Amino acid sequence: MASREAFEKLIEALSEREELTAEDLSDLSGLPGPELEAAISTLEALGMVEREEGIIRWLGRDVRGRVIIVRGKVDYVIHNPFEVRVFGLEELRATAKP
């Protein structure tokens, strides 16, 4: 299981360089293939990144005007007016609708 630091490195690398390949992101963050793919898919569903011809492009941290659907066995949710965190008993999948 990946550490929080690895995910923070992933976000930092994307926000600083704006465009990277999955291989570069794996090297910079330390996330192995399946965990990196899950992280990128989640960021893509949130509208924070987009993929185009093998390049992952950073779009930003703001998620506005979107409905986020989380699928999987949810353990608990923490929320406040500014943030929602969803924790699962197993791997969760997120998709977004405009």
N, C-alpha and C positions, 0 to 999 in steps of 0.2 A: 504494500500500500504506500502511495506517495505521501510525502510530508507537505505540510502547509508551506514550508520554505520553497519547495520545488514549484508549487503553483504560483507563489509570489514572484519567483525568478522568471517564470513563463510570462506573467503579465508585464513585469518590468522590461523584459527583452522585447516584447511586442510593442509596448508603448514608446520605447526609446528608438527602435529601429524601423518601426512601422510596417515593414515587409520582410518576411523570413520564410524559408522552406521548413517543412516538418522536421527534416534532419537537423537543421540548424537549431530549431527550437528544442529538440531532444538533447542536443549537446549542451546548450546554454542552461536549460532548466534541470537536466538530470532525469527527466521523466521518460520511462521506457515506452515503447510503441502503443500498447493498449491504453495505458493511463494518459498518455499524451493525446491520443485520438479522442478519448472521452472528454478531456479538458477542452480541446479545440472545438468539439461538437457542441459542448455546453456554451462556450463563448459565442459560437456561431448562432446558436438558437437565441441567445440573449441579444443578438445584433451588435456585438462588440467586435467581431472579426468577420471577414468574408474570405472564401477560398476562390482562387482563380488560377488554373493551370499550374497547380502544385505550389502556389505562393499563398501564404496566409497573411492577410492584410489587416492591420489594426484600424478600427473605425472609431473607437472611443469607449469611455466607461459609462456613459449615460444610457439608460434604458427608459425611454418614455413612450407613452402611447402604445404599449405592447401588452398582450396577454401572454403570460408564460405558463405553459402546461408542463407539469412535472409528472412523469410516469414512473412507477416502481413502488416498492413497499416503504412508505414514509414512516419514520420513527417519530419525529417531532418537528415542529416549526416554531421558530422564534421570529417575531416581527415587531416593528415599530413604524411610525409614519415615514421613515426614510429607508428602511431596509427589511428584507425578508430573507431568512435563512432556512433552508429545508435540509433535514438530515434523514438519511435513509438507512434501513437495515440491510439493504443490498444496493447495487449500483442503480442510480436514478438516471433517467433520460429527460432532457428538457427540450421542448420545442416552443417556438414563438409564433404568434399571429400579430399582424399589424393592427 
